[in-house]
Amino acid sequence: MSNRGHISSEGKVYGARSDREKKYVDVVSLTSADGLVTPQTVIWDDGRRFAIDKVTDRRQAHSLKVGGTGMRYTVLVGGRQTHLWYDDYRGSWFVEARPT
């Protein structure tokens, strides 16, 4: 069986083995006059702020680790690549976080 699992119509992942969980986060973003959204800072629920050094890619995509879909931003934070999603349906941002 693949580690990717199956995504249901509700966006839940079945059969996936992941060490991640979906975590909704606050994001400071810049929206240009032509509507292009660029995330600038991720704010964790404990108040920690992580500046986004660079956005290297943006595309519609599914999160195969935690489920959900939306605009996926590939970003560099502290020189490390990670992904950040904007869920159009909920109007909120999420990441694939390590469980606490």
N, CA, C and O of each residue as an XYZ file, in Angstrom:
400
protein
N       0.837     -1.189      0.000
C       0.000      0.000      0.000
C       0.880      1.249      0.000
O       1.902      1.295      0.684
N       0.492      2.224     -0.742
C       1.225      3.485     -0.814
C       1.046      4.291      0.463
O       0.012      4.186      1.123
N       2.040      5.091      0.814
C       1.914      5.993      1.954
C       0.960      7.137      1.666
O       0.594      7.881      2.576
N       0.558      7.285      0.437
C      -0.281      8.420      0.068
C      -1.738      8.233      0.460
O      -2.426      9.217      0.729
N      -2.223      7.009      0.502
C      -3.596      6.772      0.907
C      -4.587      7.205     -0.158
O      -4.228      7.423     -1.316
N      -5.837      7.323      0.255
C      -6.939      7.691     -0.618
C      -7.620      8.925     -0.048
O      -7.864      9.000      1.156
N      -7.925      9.884     -0.895
C      -8.607     11.096     -0.449
C     -10.085     10.952     -0.760
O     -10.463     10.747     -1.913
N     -10.922     11.058      0.264
C     -12.369     10.971      0.088
C     -12.894     12.273     -0.494
O     -12.162     13.255     -0.617
N     -14.170     12.266     -0.848
C     -14.777     13.483     -1.390
C     -14.831     14.598     -0.348
O     -14.960     15.768     -0.709
N     -14.733     14.248      0.960
C     -14.711     15.249      2.024
C     -13.307     15.761      2.298
O     -13.129     16.638      3.144
N     -12.301     15.231      1.598
C     -10.931     15.689      1.797
C     -10.192     14.938      2.880
O      -9.077     15.323      3.233
N     -10.782     13.855      3.431
C     -10.099     13.064      4.452
C      -9.189     12.046      3.774
O      -9.494     11.555      2.687
N      -8.068     11.730      4.424
C      -7.128     10.772      3.876
C      -7.323      9.444      4.593
O      -7.257      9.376      5.820
N      -7.565      8.393      3.823
C      -7.729      7.054      4.371
C      -6.567      6.187      3.916
O      -6.170      6.244      2.752
N      -6.023      5.392      4.814
C      -4.951      4.483      4.467
C      -3.578      5.121      4.467
O      -2.590      4.445      4.178
N      -3.489      6.388      4.779
C      -2.199      7.070      4.795
C      -1.529      6.873      6.146
O      -2.195      6.845      7.181
N      -0.218      6.737      6.129
C       0.562      6.690      7.366
C       1.372      7.963      7.404
O       2.310      8.141      6.627
N       1.010      8.834      8.299
C       1.651     10.133      8.326
C       2.025     10.511      9.741
O       1.333     10.176     10.702
N       3.133     11.214      9.845
C       3.543     11.747     11.139
C       3.145     13.215     11.230
O       3.747     13.981     11.982
N       2.132     13.605     10.463
C       1.705     15.001     10.413
C       0.213     15.109     10.712
O      -0.546     14.149     10.582
N      -0.178     16.325     11.119
C      -1.586     16.628     11.323
C      -1.876     17.985     10.706
O      -0.985     18.823     10.567
N      -3.143     18.191     10.335
C      -3.533     19.478      9.757
C      -3.614     20.498     10.892
O      -4.285     20.273     11.899
N      -2.924     21.614     10.712
C      -2.917     22.677     11.714
C      -3.272     23.980     11.013
O      -2.573     24.418     10.099
N      -4.371     24.596     11.452
C      -4.758     25.892     10.899
C      -3.922     26.975     11.575
O      -3.731     26.957     12.791
N      -3.434     27.903     10.784
C      -2.542     28.950     11.273
C      -3.000     30.303     10.741
O      -3.709     30.387      9.738
N      -2.578     31.360     11.436
C      -2.778     32.710     10.933
C      -1.641     33.028      9.975
O      -0.506     32.599     10.181
N      -1.949     33.775      8.937
C      -0.938     34.154      7.943
C      -1.121     35.627      7.601
O      -2.235     36.085      7.343
N      -0.018     36.357      7.602
C      -0.009     37.721      7.090
C       0.378     37.601      5.620
O       1.406     37.013      5.283
N      -0.461     38.170      4.746
C      -0.187     38.056      3.311
C      -0.361     39.409      2.634
O      -0.976     40.331      3.171
N       0.200     39.486      1.446
C       0.110     40.684      0.616
C      -0.701     40.316     -0.620
O      -0.410     39.316     -1.277
N      -1.705     41.107     -0.937
C      -2.503     40.881     -2.144
C      -2.236     42.036     -3.098
O      -2.472     43.198     -2.767
N      -1.743     41.703     -4.284
C      -1.408     42.734     -5.271
C      -2.683     43.252     -5.947
O      -3.762     42.683     -5.782
N      -2.538     44.316     -6.692
C      -3.673     44.927     -7.391
C      -4.334     43.946     -8.361
O      -5.534     44.043     -8.619
N      -3.560     43.003     -8.899
C      -4.131     42.026     -9.836
C      -4.644     40.764     -9.129
O      -5.023     39.798     -9.791
N      -4.657     40.766     -7.789
C      -5.245     39.665     -7.033
C      -4.295     38.556     -6.630
O      -4.733     37.570     -6.036
N      -3.011     38.678     -6.929
C      -2.036     37.659     -6.562
C      -1.733     37.735     -5.058
O      -1.296     38.772     -4.559
N      -1.971     36.630     -4.346
C      -1.751     36.575     -2.899
C      -0.364     36.000     -2.639
O      -0.001     34.951     -3.172
N       0.408     36.705     -1.806
C       1.747     36.248     -1.435
C       1.844     36.223      0.087
O       1.841     37.275      0.725
N       1.933     35.014      0.680
C       2.072     34.942      2.135
C       3.413     35.519      2.577
O       4.432     35.309      1.919
N       3.411     36.252      3.701
C       4.610     36.904      4.217
C       5.098     36.308      5.535
O       6.300     36.145      5.742
N       4.154     35.984      6.430
C       4.481     35.515      7.776
C       3.460     34.485      8.218
O       2.261     34.665      8.003
N       3.927     33.398      8.840
C       3.047     32.402      9.463
C       3.080     32.656     10.965
O       4.149     32.810     11.556
N       1.893     32.697     11.579
C       1.798     32.927     13.018
C       1.201     31.687     13.667
O       0.054     31.320     13.409
N       2.009     31.046     14.521
C       1.606     29.827     15.214
C       0.618     30.176     16.321
O       0.551     31.333     16.735
N      -0.149     29.207     16.808
C      -1.165     29.488     17.828
C      -0.577     29.946     19.162
O      -1.297     30.508     19.987
N       0.718     29.716     19.388
C       1.352     30.193     20.625
C       1.981     31.581     20.453
O       2.654     32.084     21.353
N       1.750     32.193     19.280
C       2.237     33.541     19.025
C       3.559     33.636     18.278
O       3.946     34.721     17.844
N       4.259     32.510     18.123
C       5.518     32.552     17.370
C       5.242     32.947     15.925
O       4.246     32.538     15.328
N       6.148     33.750     15.379
C       6.031     34.224     13.999
C       7.194     33.687     13.175
O       8.341     33.684     13.622
N       6.882     33.237     11.975
C       7.890     32.708     11.062
C       7.807     33.478      9.751
O       6.824     33.374      9.017
N       8.846     34.249      9.468
C       8.888     35.024      8.229
C       9.121     34.089      7.052
O       9.958     33.189      7.120
N       8.386     34.304      5.987
C       8.564     33.535      4.752
C       9.620     34.252      3.925
O       9.431     35.392      3.502
N      10.735     33.564      3.700
C      11.844     34.144      2.952
C      11.508     34.305      1.468
O      11.860     35.302      0.837
N      10.810     33.284      0.923
C      10.548     33.283     -0.518
C       9.431     32.303     -0.831
O       9.341     31.242     -0.213
N       8.580     32.652     -1.788
C       7.585     31.731     -2.342
C       8.178     31.204     -3.638
O       8.444     31.976     -4.560
N       8.387     29.889     -3.715
C       9.011     29.314     -4.910
C       8.010     28.698     -5.877
O       8.336     28.457     -7.039
N       6.770     28.436     -5.395
C       5.767     27.836     -6.274
C       4.393     28.059     -5.664
O       4.258     28.162     -4.444
N       3.388     28.134     -6.499
C       1.998     28.181     -6.045
C       1.163     27.442     -7.074
O       1.297     27.667     -8.277
N       0.287     26.545     -6.585
C      -0.569     25.755     -7.472
C      -1.692     25.109     -6.685
O      -1.575     24.927     -5.473
N      -2.780     24.759     -7.361
C      -3.854     23.996     -6.733
C      -3.319     22.592     -6.457
O      -2.730     21.964     -7.337
N      -3.526     22.100     -5.233
C      -3.005     20.772     -4.898
C      -3.724     20.210     -3.684
O      -4.328     20.942     -2.900
N      -3.641     18.886     -3.547
C      -4.153     18.176     -2.374
C      -3.010     17.984     -1.385
O      -1.850     17.849     -1.775
N      -3.350     17.973     -0.111
C      -2.384     17.545      0.901
C      -2.583     16.057      1.083
O      -3.602     15.631      1.627
N      -1.629     15.260      0.639
C      -1.748     13.818      0.734
C      -1.403     13.298      2.124
O      -1.690     12.144      2.441
N      -0.796     14.132      2.949
C      -0.432     13.710      4.303
C      -1.552     13.936      5.308
O      -1.758     13.106      6.194
N      -2.283     15.047      5.188
C      -3.290     15.380      6.203
C      -4.679     15.598      5.619
O      -5.628     15.838      6.365
N      -4.813     15.520      4.315
C      -6.099     15.747      3.679
C      -6.345     17.229      3.455
O      -5.698     18.082      4.062
N      -7.269     17.512      2.593
C      -7.592     18.892      2.271
C      -7.009     19.290      0.933
O      -6.125     18.627      0.390
N      -7.516     20.366      0.430
C      -7.075     20.846     -0.869
C      -7.122     22.367     -0.871
O      -7.765     22.977     -0.016
N      -6.461     22.956     -1.804
C      -6.466     24.406     -1.927
C      -5.262     24.866     -2.711
O      -4.599     24.080     -3.387
N      -4.992     26.143     -2.611
C      -3.806     26.690     -3.253
C      -2.613     26.354     -2.370
O      -2.536     26.797     -1.224
N      -1.684     25.568     -2.906
C      -0.493     25.174     -2.141
C       0.663     26.093     -2.512
O       1.018     26.241     -3.682
N       1.233     26.699     -1.487
C       2.399     27.562     -1.651
C       3.618     26.790     -1.160
O       3.640     26.322     -0.022
N       4.621     26.657     -2.003
C       5.902     26.108     -1.581
C       6.724     27.309     -1.154
O       6.970     28.221     -1.943
N       7.147     27.300      0.110
C       7.815     28.474      0.675
C       9.122     28.080      1.348
O       9.326     26.925      1.725
N      10.001     29.066      1.490
C      11.220     28.903      2.270
C      11.059     29.692      3.563
O      10.778     30.891      3.545
N      11.243     29.001      4.683
C      11.178     29.610      6.012
C      12.471     29.255      6.718
O      12.736     28.081      6.976
N      13.273     30.248      7.031
C      14.560     29.978      7.662
C      15.457     29.110      6.795
O      16.260     28.325      7.300
N      15.311     29.260      5.481
C      16.126     28.492      4.537
C      15.634     27.082      4.279
O      16.239     26.358      3.488
N      14.534     26.667      4.935
C      13.984     25.311      4.753
C      12.695     25.371      3.944
O      11.852     26.244      4.151
N      12.563     24.428      3.021
C      11.368     24.372      2.181
C      10.228     23.683      2.925
O      10.430     22.659      3.578
N       9.034     24.250      2.819
C       7.833     23.644      3.388
C       6.646     24.068      2.537
O       6.790     24.844      1.592
N       5.462     23.547      2.884
C       4.244     23.887      2.142
C       3.239     24.557      3.065
O       3.171     24.274      4.261
N       2.469     25.444      2.478
C       1.430     26.192      3.160
C       0.235     26.217      2.218
O       0.378     26.554      1.043
N      -0.951     25.858      2.728
C      -2.146     25.811      1.898
C      -3.114     26.906      2.272
O      -3.259     27.256      3.444
N      -3.789     27.454      1.248
C      -4.939     28.313      1.489
C      -6.160     27.531      1.058
O      -6.328     27.219     -0.121
N      -7.017     27.213      2.026
C      -8.234     26.449      1.794
C      -9.343     27.425      1.392
O      -9.891     28.134      2.236
N      -9.668     27.454      0.101
C     -10.686     28.381     -0.412
C     -12.046     28.141      0.220
O     -12.799     29.086      0.455
N     -12.365     26.891      0.495
C     -13.674     26.547      1.048
C     -13.861     27.143      2.441
O     -14.909     27.719      2.735
N     -12.851     27.009      3.297
C     -12.915     27.542      4.664
C     -12.439     28.985      4.757
O     -12.758     29.689      5.714
N     -11.678     29.421      3.766
C     -11.119     30.770      3.823
C     -10.033     30.883      4.876
O      -9.904     31.917      5.532
N      -9.241     29.810      5.041
C      -8.188     29.813      6.061
C      -6.959     29.066      5.561
O      -7.006     28.352      4.559
N      -5.866     29.247      6.282
C      -4.564     28.679      5.939
C      -4.284     27.471      6.827
O      -4.686     27.447      7.990
N      -3.577     26.444      6.268
C      -3.141     25.323      7.082
C      -1.786     24.810      6.640
O      -1.333     25.054      5.522
N      -1.151     24.084      7.562
C       0.133     23.439      7.300
C       0.051     21.982      7.721
O      -0.863     21.591      8.446
N       1.007     21.178      7.266
C       1.164     19.792      7.704
C       2.153     19.825      8.869
O       3.365     19.830      8.656
N       1.639     19.849     10.094
C       2.471     20.023     11.276
C       2.766     18.694     11.962
O       1.996     17.740     11.851
N       3.872     18.645     12.662
C       4.157     17.489     13.514
C       3.224     17.555     14.713
O       3.037     18.629     15.285
N       2.631     16.422     15.110
C       1.746     16.443     16.278
C       2.485     16.878     17.539
O       3.665     16.573     17.716
N       1.785     17.589     18.408
C       2.399     18.048     19.657
C       2.013     17.174     20.820
O       2.443     17.420     21.947
